[in-house]
Amino acid sequence: MIRSDVFNHQPGAGNGQRNRASVYNSTCSKFLNGIVGHRLFNRQPHEERLMKKLLLASIVVLCCMAVAQDSAKTTPKHATAKPASKPSSASHKNAFTPDEIQYGPAPAFLPPGATLAVLEGNPMGAIGDYTVRLKMPDGYKIAPHWHPKRENVTVISGTLKVGMGDKWDESKMMSFAATSFAYLDPSMHHYALGSGETVVQIHGMAPLKFNYINPGDDPSKKKE
């Protein structure tokens, strides 16, 4: 600290110079103190605002995490969701050994005496692939008819005789032994006969329909 008496005891111009120096030092000191004080004064509110923003952001993040955890507990997972109705195991079967093929009565649009096994799909459905096996006794006849969709036929055992046309004529029929294959396009008129016990496999697109040339030959329309 500069003592004032040191400057006061010296005479003349030197005393004036020292007084000016003292005033200059005092002014600078006040100026610097004002700048520092201003910075310190403004710094505190800025830091408080920043801390408030950080605190608010932290609260928002914690709320979002809490909502997400609560939603995960209340919403069922797709992996554990159960279907409304469980289909039978037979509907999922896609491979059969000969002893696993189960035959039942043939549809009403086929003459009685034959049995049918469904291997794939629903032949009576509105759409979709199907595969069936038809087991016919010796001498089994199917009158002239046609199908609205392509029919693919494989002879599994026995002999299948097939004729083309609107009228039954056994002399014009062709014989197809086991392992034979044939397909008939829509609207092709034909008739069939089983020679010996015969099994054929038929596949195509549903629905499987038989449209008889003579409506009187349709077994489903015959009176008992």
C-alpha atoms as one frame of an Amber mdcrd trajectory, in Angstrom:
protein
   0.000   0.000   0.000   1.334   3.487  -0.894   1.424   5.906   2.042   0.078
   9.392   1.357   2.590  11.117   3.664   5.485  10.039   1.484   4.075  12.093
  -1.377   2.987  15.001   0.822   6.404  15.844   2.295   8.005  16.332  -1.147
   7.613  19.806  -2.730   6.943  21.031  -6.265   6.006  19.216  -9.397   6.972
  15.828  -8.011   4.109  16.077  -5.609   1.651  16.682  -8.468   2.971  13.757
 -10.440   2.556  11.444  -7.502  -0.998  12.700  -6.916  -1.855  11.991 -10.562
  -0.344   8.517 -10.226  -2.412   7.862  -7.157  -5.598   8.948  -8.931  -4.729
   6.774 -11.954  -4.091   3.738  -9.774  -7.357   4.267  -7.943  -9.317   4.633
 -11.199  -7.801   1.494 -12.726  -8.458  -0.443  -9.562 -12.135   0.595  -9.588
 -12.434  -0.207 -13.292 -10.924  -3.679 -12.933 -12.966  -4.421  -9.855 -16.093
  -3.389 -11.764 -15.322  -5.712 -14.676 -14.577  -8.679 -12.391 -17.628  -7.962
 -10.298 -19.796  -7.752 -13.404 -18.542 -11.133 -14.658 -19.030 -12.766 -11.299
 -22.495 -11.275 -11.004 -23.598 -12.499 -14.455 -21.970 -15.927 -14.168 -24.079
 -17.167 -11.327 -27.507 -16.820 -13.048 -26.145 -18.461 -16.222 -24.898 -21.478
 -14.313 -28.192 -21.726 -12.457 -30.109 -21.715 -15.733 -27.831 -24.414 -17.138
 -28.262 -26.575 -14.044 -32.045 -26.155 -14.240 -32.052 -27.275 -17.890 -29.908
 -30.328 -17.091 -32.142 -31.225 -14.173 -35.277 -30.899 -16.317 -33.764 -33.067
 -19.066 -32.855 -35.742 -16.510 -36.412 -35.797 -15.167 -37.860 -36.192 -18.688
 -35.502 -39.096 -19.465 -36.390 -40.878 -16.224 -40.119 -40.472 -16.920 -39.733
 -41.923 -20.429 -37.824 -44.911 -19.073 -40.494 -45.541 -16.447 -43.288 -45.433
 -19.068 -41.380 -47.800 -21.389 -40.802 -50.324 -18.602 -44.455 -50.208 -17.575
 -45.572 -50.707 -21.194 -43.237 -53.693 -21.600 -44.788 -55.346 -18.552 -48.399
 -54.843 -19.633 -48.029 -55.595 -23.396 -47.837 -59.325 -24.308 -44.906 -60.412
 -26.435 -45.529 -61.803 -29.911 -43.282 -64.763 -29.207 -45.492 -65.926 -26.329
 -48.841 -65.095 -27.920 -51.129 -68.100 -28.309 -53.477 -68.578 -31.253 -57.196
 -68.370 -30.628 -57.659 -71.945 -31.765 -55.012 -74.624 -32.029 -55.259 -76.649
 -35.249 -55.027 -80.397 -35.052 -51.680 -82.060 -35.626 -53.055 -83.775 -38.745
 -53.407 -80.415 -40.520 -49.649 -79.886 -40.190 -48.651 -83.331 -41.444 -46.739
 -83.138 -44.720 -45.373 -86.677 -45.087 -47.139 -90.024 -45.067 -46.061 -93.654
 -45.131 -48.547 -96.067 -46.800 -49.978 -97.234 -43.462 -50.565 -93.630 -42.324
 -52.886 -92.740 -45.200 -56.452 -92.778 -43.890 -59.298 -93.305 -46.334 -62.886
 -92.257 -45.818 -66.099 -92.183 -47.860 -65.805 -90.495 -51.246 -67.758 -87.257
 -51.872 -71.382 -87.525 -52.929 -70.576 -86.442 -56.498 -68.710 -89.783 -57.017
 -70.446 -93.143 -57.362 -70.640 -95.169 -54.134 -68.020 -97.827 -53.456 -64.863
 -95.683 -53.662 -62.914 -94.205 -50.755 -60.907 -90.990 -50.617 -57.879 -89.802
 -48.637 -56.887 -86.140 -48.402 -53.110 -85.726 -48.347 -52.865 -81.956 -48.794
 -55.091 -78.914 -48.573 -58.855 -78.851 -48.860 -60.174 -80.132 -52.207 -63.608
 -78.668 -51.419 -62.174 -75.252 -50.498 -62.565 -72.091 -52.528 -58.855 -71.844
 -53.354 -55.512 -73.503 -52.689 -53.564 -76.596 -53.654 -54.937 -80.036 -52.886
 -53.773 -83.644 -53.221 -56.085 -86.643 -52.790 -56.006 -90.385 -53.399 -59.013
 -92.210 -54.747 -59.279 -95.975 -54.147 -61.665 -97.711 -56.545 -62.863-101.327
 -56.558 -62.616-103.424 -59.697 -65.079-102.275 -62.365 -65.681 -98.860 -60.773
 -67.081 -96.440 -63.354 -67.153 -92.650 -63.523 -69.566 -91.398 -66.220 -68.526
 -88.744 -68.780 -67.774 -85.470 -67.019 -65.444 -82.481 -66.989 -63.661 -80.280
 -64.422 -63.528 -76.466 -64.236 -59.817 -76.646 -63.357 -56.908 -78.791 -64.539
 -56.861 -82.340 -63.186 -53.475 -84.060 -62.668 -53.690 -87.842 -62.237 -51.015
 -90.343 -61.200 -51.802 -94.064 -61.110 -50.462 -95.523 -57.861 -51.654 -99.118
 -58.287 -53.933-101.126 -60.540 -54.935 -99.933 -64.021 -56.973 -96.889 -64.903
 -58.844 -96.835 -68.200 -59.780 -93.426 -69.626 -61.910 -92.465 -72.635 -62.533
 -89.070 -74.190 -65.914 -87.700 -75.286 -69.475 -87.230 -74.146 -70.634 -90.874
 -74.414 -69.389 -93.998 -72.697 -67.510 -96.248 -75.138 -65.233 -98.757 -73.492
 -63.719 -99.771 -76.831 -62.157 -96.333 -77.147 -60.602 -96.266 -73.700 -56.845
 -96.214 -73.103 -55.216 -98.173 -70.268 -52.801 -96.572 -67.820 -50.844 -98.923
 -65.586 -49.255 -98.093 -62.219 -46.825 -95.088 -62.253 -48.610 -93.593 -65.296
 -49.382 -89.889 -65.282 -51.817 -87.715 -67.230 -53.334 -84.257 -66.938 -56.625
 -83.019 -68.309 -57.176 -79.352 -69.012 -60.411 -77.635 -67.959 -63.548 -78.551
 -69.877 -62.048 -81.725 -71.433 -64.843 -84.327 -71.479 -63.746 -87.787 -70.322
 -64.790 -90.917 -68.403 -62.891 -93.500 -66.371 -62.917 -97.170 -65.301 -60.911
 -99.019 -62.671 -59.498-102.343 -63.856 -58.759-104.347 -60.734 -58.550-102.471
 -57.446 -57.075 -99.168 -58.534 -55.615 -96.250 -56.595 -55.033 -92.915 -58.291
 -53.588 -89.710 -56.906 -55.168 -86.452 -58.047 -53.748 -82.993 -57.405 -54.613
 -79.507 -58.569 -56.207 -76.258 -57.483 -59.351 -76.231 -55.366 -62.201 -76.619
 -55.639 -62.384 -80.155 -57.032 -65.627 -80.449 -58.965 -67.202 -83.064 -61.249
 -69.619 -81.681 -63.847 -71.407 -84.576 -65.510 -72.353 -84.306 -69.168 -75.654
 -86.016 -68.399 -77.075 -84.555 -65.173 -78.755 -87.894 -64.556 -75.313 -89.486
 -64.072 -74.537 -87.212 -61.096 -74.748 -89.511 -58.019 -75.455 -86.542 -55.741
 -78.663 -85.822 -57.654 -79.948 -89.370 -57.908 -82.894 -90.319 -55.697 -82.359
 -93.158 -53.304
